[in-house]
Each structure stands twice: as structure tokens, then as C-alpha cells.
Amino acid sequence: MTLQTFIDTQWQPLVFPTFKPSTQHGYKTVLGVHVLPGWKDWRLREIDRLAIQRLVADKFLQKTG
């Protein structure tokens, strides 16, 4: 299952509504700007600790570089 499919079919309908509006806004922003552009077609099993560290490091370098 891809990350986009998981978000659309499970996370958004089941978990997302349990958050306060301000938290929902934050998640929408982070997913839309930082996570989904690069990972929407990734399978969930491919998103491991190293992949997350790379994403964070790349974002940090973009901001400071």
C-alpha cells in the first residue's frame, strides 16, 4: 500500500477527525508541503528510520543552504 492510499483510505477518515482543528491544519500543511510531494507513491514498508532521517536532513539543508 502506498502512503497516499493509506492516508486517503485509513488515516484521514479514521484518525484525522479526532484531532482539534489547529492540529488538523498542522498535519495538512506538513503532509502537503513536506511529506507527500516526495513520498506519496512510496510503499509503507519502504518508509523506514533511514528514509525519515534523510527527509529531515534534506529539509534542514534546504532551509539553511
mmCIF file of the N, C-alpha and C atoms, coordinates in Angstrom:
data_MODEL
# 
_entry.id   MODEL 
# 
loop_
_atom_site.group_PDB 
_atom_site.id 
_atom_site.type_symbol 
_atom_site.label_atom_id 
_atom_site.label_alt_id 
_atom_site.label_comp_id 
_atom_site.label_asym_id 
_atom_site.label_entity_id 
_atom_site.label_seq_id 
_atom_site.pdbx_PDB_ins_code 
_atom_site.Cartn_x 
_atom_site.Cartn_y 
_atom_site.Cartn_z 
_atom_site.occupancy 
_atom_site.B_iso_or_equiv 
_atom_site.pdbx_formal_charge 
_atom_site.auth_seq_id 
_atom_site.auth_comp_id 
_atom_site.auth_asym_id 
_atom_site.auth_atom_id 
_atom_site.pdbx_PDB_model_num 
ATOM 1   N N  . MET A 1 1  ? 0.848   -1.169 0.000  1.00 0.00 ? 1  MET A N  1 
ATOM 2   C CA . MET A 1 1  ? 0.000   0.000  0.000  1.00 0.00 ? 1  MET A CA 1 
ATOM 3   C C  . MET A 1 1  ? 0.899   1.239  0.000  1.00 0.00 ? 1  MET A C  1 
ATOM 4   N N  . THR A 1 2  ? 0.546   2.222  -0.821 1.00 0.00 ? 2  THR A N  1 
ATOM 5   C CA . THR A 1 2  ? 1.329   3.451  -0.857 1.00 0.00 ? 2  THR A CA 1 
ATOM 6   C C  . THR A 1 2  ? 0.923   4.370  0.290  1.00 0.00 ? 2  THR A C  1 
ATOM 7   N N  . LEU A 1 3  ? 1.796   5.318  0.576  1.00 0.00 ? 3  LEU A N  1 
ATOM 8   C CA . LEU A 1 3  ? 1.497   6.289  1.630  1.00 0.00 ? 3  LEU A CA 1 
ATOM 9   C C  . LEU A 1 3  ? 0.233   7.065  1.292  1.00 0.00 ? 3  LEU A C  1 
ATOM 10  N N  . GLN A 1 4  ? 0.078   7.486  0.048  1.00 0.00 ? 4  GLN A N  1 
ATOM 11  C CA . GLN A 1 4  ? -1.108  8.247  -0.353 1.00 0.00 ? 4  GLN A CA 1 
ATOM 12  C C  . GLN A 1 4  ? -2.382  7.428  -0.151 1.00 0.00 ? 4  GLN A C  1 
ATOM 13  N N  . THR A 1 5  ? -2.356  6.163  -0.536 1.00 0.00 ? 5  THR A N  1 
ATOM 14  C CA . THR A 1 5  ? -3.521  5.294  -0.358 1.00 0.00 ? 5  THR A CA 1 
ATOM 15  C C  . THR A 1 5  ? -3.856  5.125  1.117  1.00 0.00 ? 5  THR A C  1 
ATOM 16  N N  . PHE A 1 6  ? -2.834  4.907  1.938  1.00 0.00 ? 6  PHE A N  1 
ATOM 17  C CA . PHE A 1 6  ? -3.052  4.773  3.375  1.00 0.00 ? 6  PHE A CA 1 
ATOM 18  C C  . PHE A 1 6  ? -3.683  6.028  3.956  1.00 0.00 ? 6  PHE A C  1 
ATOM 19  N N  . ILE A 1 7  ? -3.161  7.193  3.594  1.00 0.00 ? 7  ILE A N  1 
ATOM 20  C CA . ILE A 1 7  ? -3.707  8.449  4.115  1.00 0.00 ? 7  ILE A CA 1 
ATOM 21  C C  . ILE A 1 7  ? -5.153  8.620  3.670  1.00 0.00 ? 7  ILE A C  1 
ATOM 22  N N  . ASP A 1 8  ? -5.425  8.362  2.405  1.00 0.00 ? 8  ASP A N  1 
ATOM 23  C CA . ASP A 1 8  ? -6.766  8.574  1.863  1.00 0.00 ? 8  ASP A CA 1 
ATOM 24  C C  . ASP A 1 8  ? -7.808  7.582  2.385  1.00 0.00 ? 8  ASP A C  1 
ATOM 25  N N  . THR A 1 9  ? -7.404  6.334  2.573  1.00 0.00 ? 9  THR A N  1 
ATOM 26  C CA . THR A 1 9  ? -8.394  5.305  2.910  1.00 0.00 ? 9  THR A CA 1 
ATOM 27  C C  . THR A 1 9  ? -8.478  4.959  4.389  1.00 0.00 ? 9  THR A C  1 
ATOM 28  N N  . GLN A 1 10 ? -7.409  5.215  5.139  1.00 0.00 ? 10 GLN A N  1 
ATOM 29  C CA . GLN A 1 10 ? -7.423  4.818  6.545  1.00 0.00 ? 10 GLN A CA 1 
ATOM 30  C C  . GLN A 1 10 ? -7.173  5.976  7.502  1.00 0.00 ? 10 GLN A C  1 
ATOM 31  N N  . TRP A 1 11 ? -6.074  6.675  7.312  1.00 0.00 ? 11 TRP A N  1 
ATOM 32  C CA . TRP A 1 11 ? -5.697  7.706  8.276  1.00 0.00 ? 11 TRP A CA 1 
ATOM 33  C C  . TRP A 1 11 ? -6.672  8.882  8.266  1.00 0.00 ? 11 TRP A C  1 
ATOM 34  N N  . GLN A 1 12 ? -6.951  9.409  7.089  1.00 0.00 ? 12 GLN A N  1 
ATOM 35  C CA . GLN A 1 12 ? -7.815  10.585 7.022  1.00 0.00 ? 12 GLN A CA 1 
ATOM 36  C C  . GLN A 1 12 ? -9.246  10.318 7.494  1.00 0.00 ? 12 GLN A C  1 
ATOM 37  N N  . PRO A 1 13 ? -9.891  9.243  7.077  1.00 0.00 ? 13 PRO A N  1 
ATOM 38  C CA . PRO A 1 13 ? -11.261 9.046  7.564  1.00 0.00 ? 13 PRO A CA 1 
ATOM 39  C C  . PRO A 1 13 ? -11.353 8.560  9.014  1.00 0.00 ? 13 PRO A C  1 
ATOM 40  N N  . LEU A 1 14 ? -10.331 7.872  9.515  1.00 0.00 ? 14 LEU A N  1 
ATOM 41  C CA . LEU A 1 14 ? -10.435 7.275  10.848 1.00 0.00 ? 14 LEU A CA 1 
ATOM 42  C C  . LEU A 1 14 ? -9.716  8.067  11.945 1.00 0.00 ? 14 LEU A C  1 
ATOM 43  N N  . VAL A 1 15 ? -8.571  8.633  11.648 1.00 0.00 ? 15 VAL A N  1 
ATOM 44  C CA . VAL A 1 15 ? -7.758  9.292  12.677 1.00 0.00 ? 15 VAL A CA 1 
ATOM 45  C C  . VAL A 1 15 ? -7.872  10.810 12.615 1.00 0.00 ? 15 VAL A C  1 
ATOM 46  N N  . PHE A 1 16 ? -7.776  11.356 11.438 1.00 0.00 ? 16 PHE A N  1 
ATOM 47  C CA . PHE A 1 16 ? -7.752  12.806 11.250 1.00 0.00 ? 16 PHE A CA 1 
ATOM 48  C C  . PHE A 1 16 ? -8.911  13.530 11.948 1.00 0.00 ? 16 PHE A C  1 
ATOM 49  N N  . PRO A 1 17 ? -10.144 13.032 11.876 1.00 0.00 ? 17 PRO A N  1 
ATOM 50  C CA . PRO A 1 17 ? -11.258 13.737 12.519 1.00 0.00 ? 17 PRO A CA 1 
ATOM 51  C C  . PRO A 1 17 ? -11.156 13.822 14.050 1.00 0.00 ? 17 PRO A C  1 
ATOM 52  N N  . THR A 1 18 ? -10.299 13.013 14.650 1.00 0.00 ? 18 THR A N  1 
ATOM 53  C CA . THR A 1 18 ? -10.176 13.035 16.109 1.00 0.00 ? 18 THR A CA 1 
ATOM 54  C C  . THR A 1 18 ? -9.296  14.183 16.598 1.00 0.00 ? 18 THR A C  1 
ATOM 55  N N  . PHE A 1 19 ? -8.619  14.870 15.694 1.00 0.00 ? 19 PHE A N  1 
ATOM 56  C CA . PHE A 1 19 ? -7.732  15.975 16.061 1.00 0.00 ? 19 PHE A CA 1 
ATOM 57  C C  . PHE A 1 19 ? -8.497  17.289 16.162 1.00 0.00 ? 19 PHE A C  1 
ATOM 58  N N  . LYS A 1 20 ? -7.985  18.188 16.984 1.00 0.00 ? 20 LYS A N  1 
ATOM 59  C CA . LYS A 1 20 ? -8.540  19.536 17.052 1.00 0.00 ? 20 LYS A CA 1 
ATOM 60  C C  . LYS A 1 20 ? -8.268  20.237 15.718 1.00 0.00 ? 20 LYS A C  1 
ATOM 61  N N  . PRO A 1 21 ? -9.073  21.246 15.375 1.00 0.00 ? 21 PRO A N  1 
ATOM 62  C CA . PRO A 1 21 ? -8.879  21.945 14.098 1.00 0.00 ? 21 PRO A CA 1 
ATOM 63  C C  . PRO A 1 21 ? -7.463  22.483 13.898 1.00 0.00 ? 21 PRO A C  1 
ATOM 64  N N  . SER A 1 22 ? -6.845  23.004 14.932 1.00 0.00 ? 22 SER A N  1 
ATOM 65  C CA . SER A 1 22 ? -5.488  23.534 14.778 1.00 0.00 ? 22 SER A CA 1 
ATOM 66  C C  . SER A 1 22 ? -4.485  22.419 14.466 1.00 0.00 ? 22 SER A C  1 
ATOM 67  N N  . THR A 1 23 ? -4.687  21.259 15.062 1.00 0.00 ? 23 THR A N  1 
ATOM 68  C CA . THR A 1 23 ? -3.822  20.117 14.786 1.00 0.00 ? 23 THR A CA 1 
ATOM 69  C C  . THR A 1 23 ? -4.067  19.598 13.370 1.00 0.00 ? 23 THR A C  1 
ATOM 70  N N  . GLN A 1 24 ? -5.316  19.566 12.944 1.00 0.00 ? 24 GLN A N  1 
ATOM 71  C CA . GLN A 1 24 ? -5.635  19.155 11.575 1.00 0.00 ? 24 GLN A CA 1 
ATOM 72  C C  . GLN A 1 24 ? -4.928  20.063 10.570 1.00 0.00 ? 24 GLN A C  1 
ATOM 73  N N  . HIS A 1 25 ? -4.962  21.344 10.829 1.00 0.00 ? 25 HIS A N  1 
ATOM 74  C CA . HIS A 1 25 ? -4.307  22.302 9.932  1.00 0.00 ? 25 HIS A CA 1 
ATOM 75  C C  . HIS A 1 25 ? -2.804  22.019 9.851  1.00 0.00 ? 25 HIS A C  1 
ATOM 76  N N  . GLY A 1 26 ? -2.189  21.772 10.999 1.00 0.00 ? 26 GLY A N  1 
ATOM 77  C CA . GLY A 1 26 ? -0.757  21.485 11.024 1.00 0.00 ? 26 GLY A CA 1 
ATOM 78  C C  . GLY A 1 26 ? -0.411  20.232 10.237 1.00 0.00 ? 26 GLY A C  1 
ATOM 79  N N  . TYR A 1 27 ? -1.191  19.184 10.432 1.00 0.00 ? 27 TYR A N  1 
ATOM 80  C CA . TYR A 1 27 ? -0.943  17.940 9.695  1.00 0.00 ? 27 TYR A CA 1 
ATOM 81  C C  . TYR A 1 27 ? -1.138  18.136 8.195  1.00 0.00 ? 27 TYR A C  1 
ATOM 82  N N  . LYS A 1 28 ? -2.189  18.851 7.804  1.00 0.00 ? 28 LYS A N  1 
ATOM 83  C CA . LYS A 1 28 ? -2.414  19.105 6.375  1.00 0.00 ? 28 LYS A CA 1 
ATOM 84  C C  . LYS A 1 28 ? -1.222  19.817 5.765  1.00 0.00 ? 28 LYS A C  1 
ATOM 85  N N  . THR A 1 29 ? -0.693  20.803 6.483  1.00 0.00 ? 29 THR A N  1 
ATOM 86  C CA . THR A 1 29 ? 0.437   21.576 5.983  1.00 0.00 ? 29 THR A CA 1 
ATOM 87  C C  . THR A 1 29 ? 1.680   20.709 5.851  1.00 0.00 ? 29 THR A C  1 
ATOM 88  N N  . VAL A 1 30 ? 2.014   19.981 6.888  1.00 0.00 ? 30 VAL A N  1 
ATOM 89  C CA . VAL A 1 30 ? 3.219   19.144 6.860  1.00 0.00 ? 30 VAL A CA 1 
ATOM 90  C C  . VAL A 1 30 ? 3.108   18.079 5.772  1.00 0.00 ? 30 VAL A C  1 
ATOM 91  N N  . LEU A 1 31 ? 1.967   17.416 5.694  1.00 0.00 ? 31 LEU A N  1 
ATOM 92  C CA . LEU A 1 31 ? 1.794   16.395 4.665  1.00 0.00 ? 31 LEU A CA 1 
ATOM 93  C C  . LEU A 1 31 ? 1.854   16.992 3.263  1.00 0.00 ? 31 LEU A C  1 
ATOM 94  N N  . GLY A 1 32 ? 1.135   18.083 3.062  1.00 0.00 ? 32 GLY A N  1 
ATOM 95  C CA . GLY A 1 32 ? 1.052   18.669 1.727  1.00 0.00 ? 32 GLY A CA 1 
ATOM 96  C C  . GLY A 1 32 ? 2.329   19.322 1.241  1.00 0.00 ? 32 GLY A C  1 
ATOM 97  N N  . VAL A 1 33 ? 3.088   19.909 2.153  1.00 0.00 ? 33 VAL A N  1 
ATOM 98  C CA . VAL A 1 33 ? 4.291   20.651 1.761  1.00 0.00 ? 33 VAL A CA 1 
ATOM 99  C C  . VAL A 1 33 ? 5.548   19.787 1.836  1.00 0.00 ? 33 VAL A C  1 
ATOM 100 N N  . HIS A 1 34 ? 5.646   18.954 2.853  1.00 0.00 ? 34 HIS A N  1 
ATOM 101 C CA . HIS A 1 34 ? 6.907   18.265 3.102  1.00 0.00 ? 34 HIS A CA 1 
ATOM 102 C C  . HIS A 1 34 ? 6.901   16.765 2.820  1.00 0.00 ? 34 HIS A C  1 
ATOM 103 N N  . VAL A 1 35 ? 5.841   16.071 3.146  1.00 0.00 ? 35 VAL A N  1 
ATOM 104 C CA . VAL A 1 35 ? 5.863   14.608 3.095  1.00 0.00 ? 35 VAL A CA 1 
ATOM 105 C C  . VAL A 1 35 ? 5.359   14.057 1.763  1.00 0.00 ? 35 VAL A C  1 
ATOM 106 N N  . LEU A 1 36 ? 4.159   14.405 1.387  1.00 0.00 ? 36 LEU A N  1 
ATOM 107 C CA . LEU A 1 36 ? 3.555   13.798 0.197  1.00 0.00 ? 36 LEU A CA 1 
ATOM 108 C C  . LEU A 1 36 ? 4.240   14.136 -1.123 1.00 0.00 ? 36 LEU A C  1 
ATOM 109 N N  . PRO A 1 37 ? 4.782   15.332 -1.306 1.00 0.00 ? 37 PRO A N  1 
ATOM 110 C CA . PRO A 1 37 ? 5.433   15.576 -2.600 1.00 0.00 ? 37 PRO A CA 1 
ATOM 111 C C  . PRO A 1 37 ? 6.513   14.550 -2.944 1.00 0.00 ? 37 PRO A C  1 
ATOM 112 N N  . GLY A 1 38 ? 7.222   14.077 -1.970 1.00 0.00 ? 38 GLY A N  1 
ATOM 113 C CA . GLY A 1 38 ? 8.275   13.108 -2.253 1.00 0.00 ? 38 GLY A CA 1 
ATOM 114 C C  . GLY A 1 38 ? 7.916   11.672 -1.975 1.00 0.00 ? 38 GLY A C  1 
ATOM 115 N N  . TRP A 1 39 ? 6.916   11.440 -1.148 1.00 0.00 ? 39 TRP A N  1 
ATOM 116 C CA . TRP A 1 39 ? 6.654   10.088 -0.667 1.00 0.00 ? 39 TRP A CA 1 
ATOM 117 C C  . TRP A 1 39 ? 5.283   9.523  -1.008 1.00 0.00 ? 39 TRP A C  1 
ATOM 118 N N  . LYS A 1 40 ? 4.447   10.238 -1.714 1.00 0.00 ? 40 LYS A N  1 
ATOM 119 C CA . LYS A 1 40 ? 3.069   9.753  -1.919 1.00 0.00 ? 40 LYS A CA 1 
ATOM 120 C C  . LYS A 1 40 ? 3.009   8.402  -2.613 1.00 0.00 ? 40 LYS A C  1 
ATOM 121 N N  . ASP A 1 41 ? 3.971   8.083  -3.465 1.00 0.00 ? 41 ASP A N  1 
ATOM 122 C CA . ASP A 1 41 ? 3.980   6.816  -4.187 1.00 0.00 ? 41 ASP A CA 1 
ATOM 123 C C  . ASP A 1 41 ? 4.837   5.743  -3.517 1.00 0.00 ? 41 ASP A C  1 
ATOM 124 N N  . TRP A 1 42 ? 5.430   6.080  -2.368 1.00 0.00 ? 42 TRP A N  1 
ATOM 125 C CA . TRP A 1 42 ? 6.226   5.087  -1.636 1.00 0.00 ? 42 TRP A CA 1 
ATOM 126 C C  . TRP A 1 42 ? 5.307   4.085  -0.958 1.00 0.00 ? 42 TRP A C  1 
ATOM 127 N N  . ARG A 1 43 ? 5.733   2.841  -0.908 1.00 0.00 ? 43 ARG A N  1 
ATOM 128 C CA . ARG A 1 43 ? 5.008   1.843  -0.127 1.00 0.00 ? 43 ARG A CA 1 
ATOM 129 C C  . ARG A 1 43 ? 5.341   2.053  1.342  1.00 0.00 ? 43 ARG A C  1 
ATOM 130 N N  . LEU A 1 44 ? 4.385   1.776  2.198  1.00 0.00 ? 44 LEU A N  1 
ATOM 131 C CA . LEU A 1 44 ? 4.595   1.998  3.627  1.00 0.00 ? 44 LEU A CA 1 
ATOM 132 C C  . LEU A 1 44 ? 5.822   1.262  4.145  1.00 0.00 ? 44 LEU A C  1 
ATOM 133 N N  . ARG A 1 45 ? 6.049   0.067  3.668  1.00 0.00 ? 45 ARG A N  1 
ATOM 134 C CA . ARG A 1 45 ? 7.181   -0.713 4.167  1.00 0.00 ? 45 ARG A CA 1 
ATOM 135 C C  . ARG A 1 45 ? 8.526   -0.124 3.756  1.00 0.00 ? 45 ARG A C  1 
ATOM 136 N N  . GLU A 1 46 ? 8.531   0.778  2.781  1.00 0.00 ? 46 GLU A N  1 
ATOM 137 C CA . GLU A 1 46 ? 9.773   1.423  2.345  1.00 0.00 ? 46 GLU A CA 1 
ATOM 138 C C  . GLU A 1 46 ? 10.138  2.625  3.217  1.00 0.00 ? 46 GLU A C  1 
ATOM 139 N N  . ILE A 1 47 ? 9.208   3.096  3.985  1.00 0.00 ? 47 ILE A N  1 
ATOM 140 C CA . ILE A 1 47 ? 9.451   4.277  4.822  1.00 0.00 ? 47 ILE A CA 1 
ATOM 141 C C  . ILE A 1 47 ? 9.982   3.791  6.171  1.00 0.00 ? 47 ILE A C  1 
ATOM 142 N N  . ASP A 1 48 ? 11.292  3.783  6.261  1.00 0.00 ? 48 ASP A N  1 
ATOM 143 C CA . ASP A 1 48 ? 11.939  3.321  7.478  1.00 0.00 ? 48 ASP A CA 1 
ATOM 144 C C  . ASP A 1 48 ? 12.660  4.479  8.161  1.00 0.00 ? 48 ASP A C  1 
ATOM 145 N N  . ARG A 1 49 ? 13.348  4.178  9.225  1.00 0.00 ? 49 ARG A N  1 
ATOM 146 C CA . ARG A 1 49 ? 14.027  5.202  10.012 1.00 0.00 ? 49 ARG A CA 1 
ATOM 147 C C  . ARG A 1 49 ? 15.028  5.998  9.175  1.00 0.00 ? 49 ARG A C  1 
ATOM 148 N N  . LEU A 1 50 ? 15.781  5.315  8.333  1.00 0.00 ? 50 LEU A N  1 
ATOM 149 C CA . LEU A 1 50 ? 16.771  5.986  7.496  1.00 0.00 ? 50 LEU A CA 1 
ATOM 150 C C  . LEU A 1 50 ? 16.104  6.934  6.497  1.00 0.00 ? 50 LEU A C  1 
ATOM 151 N N  . ALA A 1 51 ? 15.012  6.511  5.893  1.00 0.00 ? 51 ALA A N  1 
ATOM 152 C CA . ALA A 1 51 ? 14.296  7.373  4.945  1.00 0.00 ? 51 ALA A CA 1 
ATOM 153 C C  . ALA A 1 51 ? 13.779  8.635  5.637  1.00 0.00 ? 51 ALA A C  1 
ATOM 154 N N  . ILE A 1 52 ? 13.291  8.484  6.849  1.00 0.00 ? 52 ILE A N  1 
ATOM 155 C CA . ILE A 1 52 ? 12.797  9.640  7.600  1.00 0.00 ? 52 ILE A CA 1 
ATOM 156 C C  . ILE A 1 52 ? 13.956  10.577 7.931  1.00 0.00 ? 52 ILE A C  1 
ATOM 157 N N  . GLN A 1 53 ? 15.074  10.026 8.371  1.00 0.00 ? 53 GLN A N  1 
ATOM 158 C CA . GLN A 1 53 ? 16.239  10.861 8.679  1.00 0.00 ? 53 GLN A CA 1 
ATOM 159 C C  . GLN A 1 53 ? 16.709  11.620 7.448  1.00 0.00 ? 53 GLN A C  1 
ATOM 160 N N  . ARG A 1 54 ? 16.673  10.958 6.286  1.00 0.00 ? 54 ARG A N  1 
ATOM 161 C CA . ARG A 1 54 ? 17.072  11.630 5.044  1.00 0.00 ? 54 ARG A CA 1 
ATOM 162 C C  . ARG A 1 54 ? 16.126  12.784 4.717  1.00 0.00 ? 54 ARG A C  1 
ATOM 163 N N  . LEU A 1 55 ? 14.836  12.560 4.881  1.00 0.00 ? 55 LEU A N  1 
ATOM 164 C CA . LEU A 1 55 ? 13.868  13.614 4.616  1.00 0.00 ? 55 LEU A CA 1 
ATOM 165 C C  . LEU A 1 55 ? 14.126  14.820 5.527  1.00 0.00 ? 55 LEU A C  1 
ATOM 166 N N  . VAL A 1 56 ? 14.307  14.572 6.805  1.00 0.00 ? 56 VAL A N  1 
ATOM 167 C CA . VAL A 1 56 ? 14.546  15.654 7.762  1.00 0.00 ? 56 VAL A CA 1 
ATOM 168 C C  . VAL A 1 56 ? 15.850  16.379 7.423  1.00 0.00 ? 56 VAL A C  1 
ATOM 169 N N  . ALA A 1 57 ? 16.908  15.627 7.139  1.00 0.00 ? 57 ALA A N  1 
ATOM 170 C CA . ALA A 1 57 ? 18.193  16.240 6.800  1.00 0.00 ? 57 ALA A CA 1 
ATOM 171 C C  . ALA A 1 57 ? 18.095  17.074 5.524  1.00 0.00 ? 57 ALA A C  1 
ATOM 172 N N  . ASP A 1 58 ? 17.414  16.548 4.510  1.00 0.00 ? 58 ASP A N  1 
ATOM 173 C CA . ASP A 1 58 ? 17.241  17.304 3.260  1.00 0.00 ? 58 ASP A CA 1 
ATOM 174 C C  . ASP A 1 58 ? 16.468  18.590 3.494  1.00 0.00 ? 58 ASP A C  1 
ATOM 175 N N  . LYS A 1 59 ? 15.418  18.542 4.292  1.00 0.00 ? 59 LYS A N  1 
ATOM 176 C CA . LYS A 1 59 ? 14.636  19.740 4.583  1.00 0.00 ? 59 LYS A CA 1 
ATOM 177 C C  . LYS A 1 59 ? 15.479  20.751 5.348  1.00 0.00 ? 59 LYS A C  1 
ATOM 178 N N  . PHE A 1 60 ? 16.282  20.275 6.292  1.00 0.00 ? 60 PHE A N  1 
ATOM 179 C CA . PHE A 1 60 ? 17.145  21.165 7.062  1.00 0.00 ? 60 PHE A CA 1 
ATOM 180 C C  . PHE A 1 60 ? 18.166  21.836 6.134  1.00 0.00 ? 60 PHE A C  1 
ATOM 181 N N  . LEU A 1 61 ? 18.769  21.061 5.239  1.00 0.00 ? 61 LEU A N  1 
ATOM 182 C CA . LEU A 1 61 ? 19.747  21.632 4.316  1.00 0.00 ? 61 LEU A CA 1 
ATOM 183 C C  . LEU A 1 61 ? 19.119  22.635 3.368  1.00 0.00 ? 61 LEU A C  1 
ATOM 184 N N  . GLN A 1 62 ? 17.894  22.386 2.926  1.00 0.00 ? 62 GLN A N  1 
ATOM 185 C CA . GLN A 1 62 ? 17.195  23.339 2.059  1.00 0.00 ? 62 GLN A CA 1 
ATOM 186 C C  . GLN A 1 62 ? 16.966  24.656 2.768  1.00 0.00 ? 62 GLN A C  1 
ATOM 187 N N  . LYS A 1 63 ? 16.651  24.567 4.047  1.00 0.00 ? 63 LYS A N  1 
ATOM 188 C CA . LYS A 1 63 ? 16.365  25.763 4.834  1.00 0.00 ? 63 LYS A CA 1 
ATOM 189 C C  . LYS A 1 63 ? 17.627  26.564 5.118  1.00 0.00 ? 63 LYS A C  1 
ATOM 190 N N  . THR A 1 64 ? 18.738  25.876 5.397  1.00 0.00 ? 64 THR A N  1 
ATOM 191 C CA . THR A 1 64 ? 19.974  26.566 5.784  1.00 0.00 ? 64 THR A CA 1 
ATOM 192 C C  . THR A 1 64 ? 20.905  26.791 4.619  1.00 0.00 ? 64 THR A C  1 
ATOM 193 N N  . GLY A 1 65 ? 20.757  26.016 3.564  1.00 0.00 ? 65 GLY A N  1 
ATOM 194 C CA . GLY A 1 65 ? 21.705  26.069 2.461  1.00 0.00 ? 65 GLY A CA 1 
ATOM 195 C C  . GLY A 1 65 ? 21.346  27.075 1.469  1.00 0.00 ? 65 GLY A C  1 
# 
